[in-house]
Amino acid sequence: MSKSRLIGGIICLAVAGLLAVLNVALPENKVVFMVGDTNMPFVPVLILGIIGVVLLVTSRGTEQRETAPEMQKEAPELSEKAILNKRLETIGWGLFLIMLGGFALVPHELVAKGLWSIGVGVIMLGLNITRYFFQIRMSGFTTFLGIISLLSGVTQMLGMHNLDAPILLIVLGAYLVVKPWFEKRQLFGKAEDS
């Protein structure tokens, strides 16, 4: 049984339960989670509830089954870099969930538009920069999403709200242009291959 998944699932379900109670107990305007111009305070409850259930269900599936000694296969040993990468990913998810909870609880009038997107971008890019410094291959997917999120947040803070699609196309095009450079240096890929 995976203790970290079990604990993570319990925490996610506890936070989802707390948010559900706050949604029911507090007046309608007190719990705010804006999607566009609509207040949808139930979205974080659903997301955290689903994540919690998935973590609980998968925590049981990782246990080792008892088999005859000749039938047991030795699990491949994870390298130090793979173990460090798992730890970095866990920290990144933790920061992301903390930020999601803050986004749900903090009134939007107190935080500038785009600040949450910048925070998500900083988390994703920070994860990949840390991987780079430890000579672990970076994730192209989270690097791409981090750049998009960071640029989108900056443009929202500057008041340019209709630039998300052009920024997406520019970053995608720039990635395709520099992709051979990344492949030559083997910066992206699986951490286990580092």
C-alpha positions as CSV (number, residue, x, y, z in Angstrom):
1,M,0.0,0.0,0.0
2,S,1.3,3.4,-0.9
3,K,1.2,5.5,2.2
4,S,1.9,8.8,0.4
5,R,-1.1,8.3,-1.9
6,L,-3.3,7.2,1.0
7,I,-2.3,10.3,3.0
8,G,-2.7,12.6,-0.1
9,G,-6.1,11.2,-0.8
10,I,-7.3,11.7,2.7
11,I,-6.0,15.3,2.7
12,C,-7.7,16.1,-0.6
13,L,-11.0,14.6,0.6
14,A,-10.7,16.5,3.9
15,V,-10.1,19.8,2.1
16,A,-12.9,19.0,-0.3
17,G,-15.2,18.3,2.6
18,L,-14.2,21.5,4.4
19,L,-14.9,23.5,1.2
20,A,-18.2,21.8,0.8
21,V,-19.2,22.7,4.4
22,L,-18.1,26.3,3.8
23,N,-20.2,26.4,0.6
24,V,-23.3,25.3,2.5
25,A,-22.7,27.2,5.8
26,L,-21.5,30.6,4.5
27,P,-23.6,33.1,2.6
28,E,-23.5,32.8,-1.2
29,N,-21.0,35.6,-1.8
30,K,-18.5,34.5,0.9
31,V,-16.9,31.5,-0.9
32,V,-15.7,32.6,-4.3
33,F,-14.2,30.6,-7.2
34,M,-14.7,32.6,-10.4
35,V,-14.8,30.9,-13.7
36,G,-15.0,33.7,-16.2
37,D,-17.6,36.0,-14.7
38,T,-19.5,33.2,-12.9
39,N,-19.0,32.2,-9.3
40,M,-18.6,28.4,-9.2
41,P,-17.5,27.6,-5.6
42,F,-18.3,23.9,-6.2
43,V,-15.5,23.4,-8.7
44,P,-12.6,23.1,-6.2
45,V,-14.8,20.7,-4.2
46,L,-15.3,18.5,-7.2
47,I,-11.6,18.6,-8.3
48,L,-10.2,17.9,-4.9
49,G,-12.8,15.2,-4.3
50,I,-11.9,13.4,-7.6
51,I,-8.2,13.7,-6.9
52,G,-8.8,12.3,-3.4
53,V,-10.8,9.4,-4.6
54,V,-8.2,8.6,-7.4
55,L,-5.4,8.7,-4.9
56,L,-7.2,6.4,-2.4
57,V,-8.1,3.9,-5.1
58,T,-4.6,3.8,-6.6
59,S,-3.0,3.6,-3.2
60,R,-4.3,0.1,-2.7
61,G,-3.2,-1.0,-6.2
62,T,0.4,-0.4,-5.6
63,E,0.8,-3.1,-2.9
64,Q,3.0,-6.1,-3.6
65,R,1.1,-9.3,-4.0
66,E,2.4,-12.4,-2.3
67,T,3.6,-15.0,-4.8
68,A,5.9,-17.9,-4.8
69,P,9.6,-16.9,-4.6
70,E,10.4,-18.3,-8.0
71,M,7.5,-16.3,-9.5
72,Q,8.5,-13.0,-7.9
73,K,10.3,-10.5,-10.2
74,E,12.6,-8.0,-8.6
75,A,11.4,-4.5,-9.1
76,P,13.9,-2.3,-10.9
77,E,15.8,-0.1,-8.6
78,L,15.1,3.6,-9.1
79,S,18.1,5.8,-9.6
80,E,18.8,8.7,-7.3
81,K,17.7,11.1,-10.1
82,A,14.4,9.3,-10.5
83,I,13.8,9.4,-6.8
84,L,14.7,13.1,-6.7
85,N,12.4,13.7,-9.6
86,K,9.5,12.0,-7.9
87,R,10.1,14.2,-4.8
88,L,10.3,17.4,-6.9
89,E,7.0,16.4,-8.7
90,T,5.3,15.8,-5.3
91,I,6.5,19.3,-4.1
92,G,5.2,20.8,-7.3
93,W,1.8,19.2,-6.9
94,G,1.7,20.3,-3.3
95,L,2.4,23.9,-4.2
96,F,-0.2,23.7,-7.0
97,L,-2.9,22.4,-4.6
98,I,-2.1,25.0,-2.0
99,M,-2.5,27.6,-4.7
100,L,-5.8,26.1,-5.9
101,G,-7.1,26.3,-2.4
102,G,-5.9,29.9,-2.0
103,F,-7.6,30.7,-5.3
104,A,-10.9,29.3,-4.0
105,L,-10.7,31.1,-0.6
106,V,-9.3,34.5,-1.4
107,P,-11.8,37.1,-2.8
108,H,-10.9,38.1,-6.4
109,E,-11.1,41.8,-5.5
110,L,-8.0,41.4,-3.3
111,V,-5.8,39.7,-6.0
112,A,-4.9,41.2,-9.4
113,K,-6.1,39.4,-12.4
114,G,-3.5,37.1,-13.8
115,L,-1.6,36.6,-10.6
116,W,-2.9,33.1,-10.2
117,S,-1.8,32.2,-13.7
118,I,1.6,33.7,-13.0
119,G,1.9,31.6,-9.8
120,V,1.0,28.4,-11.7
121,G,3.6,29.3,-14.4
122,V,6.3,29.9,-11.8
123,I,5.5,26.6,-10.1
124,M,5.8,24.6,-13.4
125,L,8.9,26.5,-14.6
126,G,10.5,26.3,-11.2
127,L,10.0,22.6,-11.2
128,N,11.8,22.3,-14.6
129,I,14.6,24.7,-13.7
130,T,15.2,22.6,-10.6
131,R,15.3,19.5,-12.7
132,Y,17.8,21.2,-15.0
133,F,20.2,22.1,-12.2
134,F,20.1,18.6,-10.9
135,Q,20.8,17.3,-14.4
136,I,17.4,15.6,-14.7
137,R,15.6,15.7,-18.0
138,M,12.9,18.3,-18.0
139,S,9.2,17.8,-18.9
140,G,8.4,19.5,-22.2
141,F,4.7,19.4,-21.3
142,T,5.0,21.3,-18.0
143,T,7.6,23.6,-19.5
144,F,5.2,24.5,-22.3
145,L,2.3,24.9,-19.9
146,G,4.4,27.0,-17.5
147,I,5.4,29.4,-20.2
148,I,1.8,29.8,-21.5
149,S,0.5,30.3,-18.0
150,L,3.2,32.9,-17.1
151,L,2.7,34.9,-20.3
152,S,-1.0,34.7,-20.0
153,G,-0.9,36.0,-16.5
154,V,1.4,38.9,-17.4
155,T,-0.9,39.9,-20.3
156,Q,-3.9,39.8,-18.0
157,M,-2.2,41.9,-15.4
158,L,-1.4,44.4,-18.2
159,G,-5.1,44.5,-19.1
160,M,-4.7,42.7,-22.5
161,H,-7.3,40.0,-22.0
162,N,-7.7,38.8,-25.6
163,L,-4.1,37.7,-26.2
164,D,-4.3,34.1,-24.9
165,A,-4.7,32.4,-28.4
166,P,-1.9,34.5,-30.0
167,I,0.5,33.8,-27.1
168,L,-0.3,30.1,-27.4
169,L,0.5,30.1,-31.1
170,I,3.7,32.1,-30.6
171,V,5.0,29.9,-27.9
172,L,4.1,26.7,-29.8
173,G,5.8,28.1,-32.9
174,A,8.9,29.1,-31.0
175,Y,9.1,25.6,-29.4
176,L,9.0,24.0,-32.9
177,V,11.8,26.3,-34.0
178,V,14.1,25.5,-31.1
179,K,13.0,21.8,-30.7
180,P,16.1,20.5,-32.6
181,W,18.3,22.4,-30.1
182,F,16.5,20.8,-27.2
183,E,16.7,17.3,-28.7
184,K,20.4,17.7,-29.5
185,R,21.1,18.5,-25.8
186,Q,18.6,16.0,-24.6
187,L,17.0,18.4,-22.1
188,F,13.5,17.0,-22.3
189,G,12.4,13.4,-21.7
190,K,11.9,10.9,-18.9
191,A,13.7,11.5,-15.7
192,E,14.7,7.8,-15.6
193,D,16.7,8.3,-18.8
194,S,18.8,11.1,-17.2
